[in-house]
Amino acid sequence: MPDPLDRLGTGLERRIAEGVAELRARFAERMQATPSLSDATPQGDGPRNRHGMPKEPPGQNVLEKHEWPVLDLGETPEVPTERWRLTIDGAVESPVTLRWEDLLALPQADEQADFHCVTGWSILDVAFRGVRLETLAALARPAPEATHVMTHGSDGYSTNLPLWEALKPDVLVVHTVEGKPLSTQHGGPVRIVVPQLWAWKGAKWVNRIEFLTHDRRGYWEIRGYSNTAHPWRDDRMW
C-alpha cells in the first residue's frame, strides 16, 4: 500500500506550509479583530484565558472533564475508521477525500482548550489532539473568492463558519481527547472543535468540509441560534 503522504501528492509538507502561510496572511487582520481576540469589555467570570477573555462566559456552569454531557440530534452514527472518509470540496482548487491513514499522516497538533456549550456548561483545559483545519484548507487550497466554510456530520448535522474563525490555529479536526481516541458518543472517530466559539459550531462525526463563496446557515443557525456564536458576548440566539 502506498504511503498516505505519497498518495496525496509530491511535496506535500512544503505545499501545506506554504498554503498555511498564505491563509494566515490573508485572514490575519480579520482574525485579530474577532470578538474573542479583541473585545475590550468581554462578559464572564473567572481568571483570563489564553486569549485574554474570562475563563467562564456569562451564565456558564463549569463541569469536570468526566462529566462531559452528550448532546446530539438523536442519532449516534457508528463509523469505523476503516470506512471513515473526509471530503474537502466546494470553492477549492484541489478537492480531496481523506482516509483515516491520510489524516494521521498529516501534521498533528495538540491544544489545551476550553469547551463552551450554549446550553449552559463549560469544561476547561481539555487536551485535544488532531489536525488543524487550516492544514486541511491548505491541502485543498480555497479559491480566492472563498469566505466561509460549512462542516457536515454523518448524522445530517451542519454548521457554518467564516474563514477568519475557522482557520484560527486552535480550530482542530479532533481524533483524540485527554490521550484517548474520541468516543463515538462525542463524535468519534473525528469531530471539529472551535474553542473560541460556542461548541455547536463544530460538527461531530465530521465527513465533509465544504468551502463557500458566501455565508450559508447550518442546522441550528436556521432554527434561531446565533450565526456568530461569540460566548463572551452571551451571543446565543438571534
Rosetta blueprint (number, residue, H / E / L):
1 M L
2 P L
3 D L
4 P H
5 L H
6 D H
7 R H
8 L L
9 G L
10 T L
11 G L
12 L H
13 E H
14 R H
15 R H
16 I H
17 A H
18 E H
19 G H
20 V H
21 A H
22 E H
23 L H
24 R H
25 A H
26 R H
27 F H
28 A H
29 E H
30 R H
31 M H
32 Q H
33 A L
34 T L
35 P H
36 S H
37 L H
38 S H
39 D L
40 A L
41 T L
42 P L
43 Q L
44 G L
45 D E
46 G E
47 P E
48 R E
49 N L
50 R L
51 H L
52 G L
53 M L
54 P E
55 K E
56 E E
57 P L
58 P L
59 G L
60 Q L
61 N E
62 V E
63 L E
64 E L
65 K H
66 H H
67 E H
68 W L
69 P L
70 V L
71 L L
72 D L
73 L L
74 G L
75 E L
76 T L
77 P L
78 E L
79 V L
80 P L
81 T L
82 E L
83 R L
84 W L
85 R E
86 L E
87 T E
88 I E
89 D E
90 G E
91 A L
92 V E
93 E L
94 S L
95 P L
96 V E
97 T E
98 L E
99 R E
100 W H
101 E H
102 D H
103 L H
104 L H
105 A H
106 L L
107 P L
108 Q L
109 A E
110 D E
111 E E
112 Q E
113 A E
114 D E
115 F E
116 H E
117 C E
118 V L
119 T L
120 G L
121 W E
122 S E
123 I E
124 L E
125 D E
126 V E
127 A E
128 F E
129 R E
130 G E
131 V E
132 R E
133 L H
134 E H
135 T H
136 L H
137 A H
138 A H
139 L H
140 A H
141 R L
142 P E
143 A L
144 P L
145 E L
146 A L
147 T L
148 H E
149 V E
150 M E
151 T E
152 H E
153 G E
154 S L
155 D L
156 G L
157 Y L
158 S E
159 T E
160 N E
161 L E
162 P E
163 L H
164 W H
165 E H
166 A H
167 L L
168 K L
169 P L
170 D L
171 V L
172 L E
173 V E
174 V E
175 H E
176 T E
177 V E
178 E L
179 G L
180 K E
181 P E
182 L L
183 S L
184 T H
185 Q H
186 H H
187 G L
188 G L
189 P L
190 V L
191 R E
192 I E
193 V E
194 V L
195 P L
196 Q L
197 L L
198 W L
199 A H
200 W H
201 K H
202 G L
203 A L
204 K L
205 W L
206 V E
207 N E
208 R E
209 I E
210 E E
211 F E
212 L E
213 T L
214 H L
215 D L
216 R L
217 R L
218 G L
219 Y L
220 W L
221 E H
222 I H
223 R H
224 G L
225 Y E
226 S L
227 N L
228 T L
229 A L
230 H L
231 P H
232 W H
233 R H
234 D L
235 D L
236 R L
237 M E
238 W L
